[in-house]
Amino acid sequence: MIAATTWLDALRTHIATLVKGGGEEDVHQLRVATRRLTTWLKLGRLHILRSDLRWLRTAGGAVRDLDVVLAKGAAGPLETWLREERARRHAALLEVLAAPRTAALCTALSHVAPIDPERARQELPRLATRVLDEGDALQLAPNDVEAFHHLRRAVRGLRYALEWLEEKTGAFKEFQDVSGSAGDLSVALLLLDDYPEAADLVEYRHRLEEEFAARRLEAVGAWPALRPAVEAVIA
């Protein structure tokens, strides 16, 4: 049977650490834990608690997005704004972590019965089919940013599902490395839309847009190499 124990423990650990003053990696791992637990629920065909995990992940994501951009070496007034915005979002995250809903979520997850591996395996073809569909859509429209993000998320979900079942996922590495880098650049561009003095960063934005486009197309190019591994999940 597949129990949530490992990732539920991780979720609780990072919540506790953040409440005590944890840093960027704890925010990142908080989000990872919520995503992996969501996949676990999907493998069990359980719809309960998914919205609660999404709520918690969204709060962490608001902080993580800023950490991603700060790690890219933002400087000057932009860095100042990013750090001030991070402080605000971090305070909001702490309120979420201290909310009764978060404690109730962890307790409820601990009471969900372990998932039958055979039942979980029956979900893999559905997840893999979604990946293939998103891959086809992206190849038909390689410049469609939303199609790229849909494929990136679908691939991540399938990888997490396979890892719950202790399957090897090495074939996913190249695509996820490249698509993850592109995803970070996309986050940076979205944050620039919120920056009050965005008009002063035209050159910086242009550089990010060029890098994002290059990484996104690199991911499109890496997709055909991953496709056979995804098809094998259905076979």
N, C-alpha and C positions, 0 to 999 in steps of 0.2 A: 504493500500500500504506500501511497505517496502522501506524506504529511507535510503540512506547511511549516513545521517547526523551525528549520534552519533560517528561512527568510523572515519568518515572524520574529524570531529572536533577533535577527539583524535589524529589523525595523524598530523593535523596542530599544535596542542598544543605541541606535543613532538618534532616536527621539530623546532618550535620556541624556546623551552626550551633548546634543544641541541645546537642551534646556540648561545645561551646566556651562555652556560657552563654547561648544564645538565649532569647528571651522568648515571651510569649503568642501572638504572631502566627505564630511558627514552629511552635508546638504545633498551632495551628489548620490551618496549611497542610500539616503532616505528615498530618493526618487527611484533608484534602481530596485530597492526592496518593494516599493508599491507596484512597480511594473511587473516584477516577477510574481508577486502574489496575485495580481490580476490575471496573469496567464494561468496560474494554478487553478483559479476559479473557473476560467474558461475551459480548461481541460476536464473539469468536473461538471461542465454544463451548468454551472451555478451563476445566477445573476445577482445574488445577494452580495452586498458590501462593495460592489464594484464602484458605485457612485461615491462611496465614502473614501475609497482608495484614490479615486480621481481627485476628489476635493483636497486630500492631503498632498497628493503629488503636485497639484496646481500651485499650492502655497509654497512648496519647496522649489518648484520650477521658476517661480518669480524671482527667487534669490539666485538660483543656479544660473539663470540666463546672464545675470550681471557678473557673476564669477567668471563665466566663460569669456566675456568681453574684456574684463579686467586682466585676465591671463594673457590676452593678446598684446598687452603693453600699451593700453590707452594712456595718454599723457595730457597734461595741462588742464584746461577747464572741463574737458570731457571726462577725464579721470575723476576730478572733484565731484562732478555731477553724478557719475556712476557710483562713487562711494557713498555719497549722501543718499542716493536712491536705494542703494543696497541696505543701508542702515534702516531706512523706513520699511523696506520689504522684510528684512530680517525680524524687525519688531512684530510685524504682522504674522510672520511664520511662528514666532514664539507664542503668540496668542492662540494660534491654531493648535499648536502642540499641547498647550495647557488646557484646551477645551475638553469638556466631557465627551464630546463626540469622538475625539482621538482615542481616549482611554476605552470607550465603548467599542470602537472598531477593533482594537487589539484583543479585547476580551472575546468579542464575537468570533474573530478569526480563530482563536484558540479552541473554540467549541465546534468548529466545522470539521466534520469527519474526514479522515484521510481518503484520498481518491484511489479508486481501483485502477491500476496501471493499464489494464486492457481497455477500460472505458476511456482513459486518457488517450491511448493510442488511436482510438477511433476518431478523435478530433483532429489528428495530424493532417489527414488528407484535406480537410476543409481549410485549415490554415495554409497549407501549401498551395492549394488552388487559388486562394486569395492572393498569395505572393505572385503566382504565375499571371494572374489576371492583371495585377498592378504592373508587373514587368512588361506585359504586352502593351498596356496603355502608355507606359513611358517610352517604349521604343517607337510607338506611333507618333508620339509628340515629345521628343527629347528635350525640348525647350520649355515644357510645361512644369513650372516649379511645384505646383500642388501634386502633380503626378509623381514627381520625384519623392516628395515627402511621404506620400501614400505608400510607395514601394519601400522606402527606408523603414517605416514603422511596421509594415507587414513582415519584412525580413527579420527585424528584431523580435517580433512576437513569435515567429516560427522558431528562431534560434532558442529563445527562452523555453518554449514548449519542449523542444528536443532535449534541452539540458535538464529539465525536470525529469525526463525519462532516461537520463544518463546516457544519451546518445552523443557521438562526436559531432562537433560543429566547426571543425577547422576550416572547411570550405567557405564558411561565411566571413572569415576574417578580412580578406582584402576588400570585399564590398563594404563591409561595415566600417572599416578604417577610413576609407575614402568618403563614404556617405556621411559618416559621423562628423568628419572635418567640414564637409559642406554644410551640414546642419548647424554647426557652431557659427559659421559665417552668416547663415541666414538669420540666426538669433541676433547677431551683431547689427545687421542691417535693420531689423525691426526696432531695435533699441534706439538706433539713430533717428528713427521717425519720431520718437518721444523726446529727444534731446531738444531743449528750448533754442539752442543756438546752432541747429543743424545746418543752417545756411552757410556757416563758417567752415564746414567740413566737407565741402564738395569734392575736393581732391581725395580725401581719405575715404569717403563713401564710394567714389569711383573705383578706387583700388580694391576695396572690399567686394564690390560688385563683380569686378573682373576675376578676382580669386574665387568667388563663389561659383561663377559660371564655369570656370575651368574645373573646379573640383566636382561640380555636379555632372558635367559631361564625362569626367573620368569615372564617376560612379556608373553612368549609363554604359560606358565601355566595359566596366567590370561585371555588369549584370550577366552577360551571356556565359561567363565562366562559372557563375553560381547556379545558373538555371538547371543543369543536369542533377545537381545535388538536391534541388527542390523537387524536381520531377521524381527522383528516386523515393521520396517520402510517400508519394502517391502510389508508386508501382507495387 
